[in-house]
């Protein structure tokens, strides 16, 4: 038996197919996975992401702590509620986890870390927090819903009191705010607009039912995975982990090596890799032959070497098979993928494949 979110009984009531995901019993789909995918691209869908770990960090030196822990620079956060995506690294530059941190006040930040790494993350953060006198609190009392799609915000604000709706709609991208006892953030993992809402666990089932009544589709992990892959977003444990660094994982944009005086865990390793150049890189693949790309399939790069698919799926939006793959840095525009002993042709493209419902590849 895995851990359960506050919405587990509702998922059962809605006849969701439940699977183990990082030690949690989670809904993979409620009906048609492709239907749930299209609901998000065309209108709105809601996901239970309460398995994610919300961590409140409080103390006068919270910025200094996060400056040491994160490869991205929290000093960039000036406006209350502004969020930052970053990797948390080990001394070798390997990715312990990727996370979002919200700057709320000079003494209060909130982080959201992955479910499968929560214990490792909490131990790592607490180990470093002691020296900065920062209090680390896991918010197990909260549920978290992600409402995503072109109509998601307009429908989701109807959950809020009338006086809070205008403020929610005014939120900038990657900004969160406390509204009526809920924390509403304009973030997501699908390549669509929307909200991620953290709320008391007791509020979650009623909120989900209300969203369904407003025409927001219940969506599971299956659609979440195809959506995030179309959006070119990494999945921890597949596209990066402690054995890979951000520079070879398509996440160089999350690393702030300036100012040079800023010290963070893993900086020396990343500087060394940056100077010599990463030996591998993460690219997008668009399959040109018939087949389905899956994790761990071998990628053959003519005249260069081999790589491996880290995430692969059939894209419902494109009607084609797509993947993220880690390949030699010198990879050209055409490769072959070994699918059950048959070599199929694929084109190397730059992710994302889809953004805001529109294809970005040809």
N, C-alpha and C positions, 0 to 999 in steps of 0.2 A: 504494500500500500504506500503510495506516495503522499507528499504533502498536498493540501487542498487550499484553494483560494476561497474567499468568502462567497464566491459565485458558483461553487461546485454543484450545489443542489439544483440551482437553476439550469446549469448546463445539462444535468441529467434529465430534468423536466422537459427541456427542449430537444431531447433525444440526440444530443451531440455524441459523436464517437470520441471516446476518451483514450488518450495515450500517455505514456510516461515521457516527460520532457524535463530533463535535468533534475529528476527526483520529484517532479510535480505531476499530479494527475490533471491533464489539461485537454481542452476540446480541440481536436484537429479539424473537424468540420461538423456542420449541423445538417447539411443536405448535400448540395452540389458544391464542391470546392471551387470549380470554375465559376459557378454562379456567384459565390461569395466574392471572388476576385473581381468580377465585372461590376458587382454592386459598389465596391469601393472606387473603382476607376470611373464609374458613371454617375454615382449618386453619393451614398454614404454607408459605411459599415462600422460596427463596434467590435472591439477585441478586448478580452480580459487579459490584462498585462499585470495583474496583481501579484504574479510570481516574481516580478522584478523587485529588487531590494531598494527601498527608499532609506537613505541615511542622512540624518540631520547632524551638522557639524557646527558647534557653537564655542566661541572663545575669541578673545581679543586678537589672537594670532592665527585665526583660521586662514587668512589669505596666505600667510607664510607657509603654513602646512601644505595647502594645496599647490603652492608654488613649487614645493619640493617633490610632491607626489605625481604631478601631472606634466606631460610633455608639452601640452599647450599652456598658454600664459594667462592665468586668472587675473593678472593685472589689467588685462584688456576690458574686464567687466567693470563698467562704471555706473550703469543704471540699475537700480533695484529690479530684480526679476529677470535680468538678462541671463541667458544660458550659454554654456560653452561645451562643445563636444571634444573629448580628449581621450588619449590612451594613458593608462597607468602602467609604468614599465618596471621591470627588474633591473638589476645592475648591468646585465648583458644587453639591455635594450629590448628584451622580449616583452611581449604584451601580456601583462597580468590580466587586464580587462580593458574594455572600452566603455565609457560612461558619459553621462551628461551631468554637469554641475550647474546649479542656479545660484547666482549671487543675490542674496536677499538684503543683508545689511553688512556693515564692516565686521560684524561678529557672528554672522549666521549665513551659512551656505547649505544647500541641500543637494545631495548627489543621488543619482539613480544608477544602480549597477546591475549586472546580469544575474539571473537566477542561479545558473549553474556554478557561478564563481563567488556567490555571496559570502560563504564562510572564509574563503581565502582572502577576499577583498576586505572584509571586516577585520580580520586578524592583521592584515598588512597596514590598513589605515590606523588601527588602534596602536599598533607597534610604533608608528611614527608620531601619532598624535600626542603621546605622553610627553614628549620633549617640548611640545608647543602649548601644553596645558589646554588642549581642545577636547571638549566633550563630544563623544561619538555615540549617537543614538539610532538604533535600527527602528524604523517606524512600522512595526508589524501590525499596528492598529489600522493601517490605511489599506484601502483597495485602490486600484488604478485601472481606469478605462481609457482606451484609445479610440476616438471617433474620427474616422478618416474618410476623405473623399471630397469632391467639388462642392457638395451640399452639406458637408459635415458640420461646419461651424454654425450655419444658419439653423440647422435642426438642433444641434447640441445646446445652444444658448437657451432653448426653451426649457431646459432643466433648471435654469437659474431663476432667481427672483427677478421680476421685471426691472428693478433698479440696477441690476448687475449686468444685464445683457449687453448694453451699449459698451461698457468697459471691456467685456470679454471680446466683443467683435473688434474693438480698437487695439487689441494686443498685436504687437509686431511679431514677425517670425522669430522663433527661438526666444520668446519672452513668456514668463509665467507670472501669475498674480493670485493672491488669496482673494476669493470672492465668496461671500456667504458661507464661510467655513470650509470651502473646497479650494484646492490649488489648481488653477486652470492654466495650462501651458500650451502655447501654439507650437507644438513639436510633433514628431511622428516618425514612422519607420516604413512608409509605403510609397514615397514619392508624390503624395497628394497633400493638400492642405488639411488642416483639422486641429483637434485638441487632444491632449492627454490630460486627464483629470484625476487628481488624487483626492480621495474623499474618505470619511470614516467608513469602515467596513460595513457598518449597519445600513449605510445608505445605498450600497452598490446594487442590490437586487432591484429595488424600486427604480433606480436610475436606468438600469438596463431595460426593464419592462417599458418604461416611458419612452426610451429611444426606439424600441421596437414599434410602439404605437405611433411614433412619428415617421415610420417608414425607414428606419435605420436597420440594416440587415445584421443579424448575428453572424460573426465571422470567426473562424478558428485558425489554428496555427498553420494549416496547409495553405490557405490564401495569404496569410501573413508572409510566408516564405516566398511564394511566387511574386508577390508585390514588392518585397524588399529586394529580391534579386533583379527584377526588372529595373528597380531604382538604383541598382549598382551599390547597394549598401552591404557592408561586411557583416557576417555572422560569426560571433566569437566561437572558437572551437573548430570552425571550418576554414574561414578565410584568414584568420590570424589566431595566434596563441602565444604561449611563453617561449616557443621555439622560433618565432618569427618576429621581426621588428616592423615598425610602422612604415619604413621606407620601402620595404619589399611587399607591403600589403596595401598599396594604393592610398596610404594615409599620411603621406609627407605633409599634406596641408594642415594636419593637426599637430605638427611639431613646430615649436617656436624656439629657434636657436638664437634669436636676438631678443633682448640684449645679451651679449656674450657673458655678462657678469651673472646672469641668472643660472643658478645651479639647480638641477633636478635629477632624480634617480634615473640612471640610464643615459644621461647626456653624453658622457665620455664615449660610450659605445656607439651612440648614434653619430657623433662627430667623426669617429674613425671610419664608420661605414660610409658616411657622406663623402669623405675625402677620397676614398678609393672607388666609390660608386657601388651600389648594390649589385650583387651578382644575379639576382632574380627580380622580377617585377610581377605585379598582379594586373592582368588584362581581362578584357571582355572577349568572349567568343560567341560568334553567331554561326550556327551549324548550317552548312550549305547543302548537305545531303540529308536524306531521311534518317531519323534516329532521335534518340533522347540523350542529352548530356547529363551525366551524373557525377557526384563527388568521387574522387580517386581514379577516374579514368586517365590513362596516360596520354599526354600531348606530345606529339613528335614534331620537332622544329627542324626542317631540312637544313643540313649543313651546320647546325648549331648544337643541338642536344635534345633533351627531353624536359618536360614539365608535367604538371598534374592539375586536373580540375579540382578546385576547392569547393565550389557550389555549382550545381547545374540543375536545370529544369526545363519543362516545356512552357513557353511564355504564352498565356492565354491572350494577351493584348496583341502580340506580334504574330501569333500563330506559327512560331518558329522555336527551335530549341536554342537556349542561351546558357552561358556559364561564365563564372569567374575562374581564372586559372593562373597558377603561379608558374612562370616560364622563365627561361634564361633572358637576361636583360637585352641580348642582341636579337631577340625574336623579330622576324619579319611579319608581313601582313597576312600570310597564309600559313596554316599549320594543318596537321592531321590528328585526329583523335582515334585512339584504339578502342572500339566498342565491340567487345566480345570477339576479338581477333580480326575484326574488319576495320580497315582504315577509312575514315570518313573525313571529308574536307570541311574546314572551318575558317572563317575570316576573323582576324583580330580587329576588335573595335574598342573604342574608349567608352567605358561606362559613364553615365547610366544609359540603359537601353530605352527606358520610358520615363517621362517626367510629366506630371499633370495630365496624364492620359494620352500624351502624344508620343509617337515613336521618334527616337533621336538617332536611329541607325537606318542605313539603307542596304 
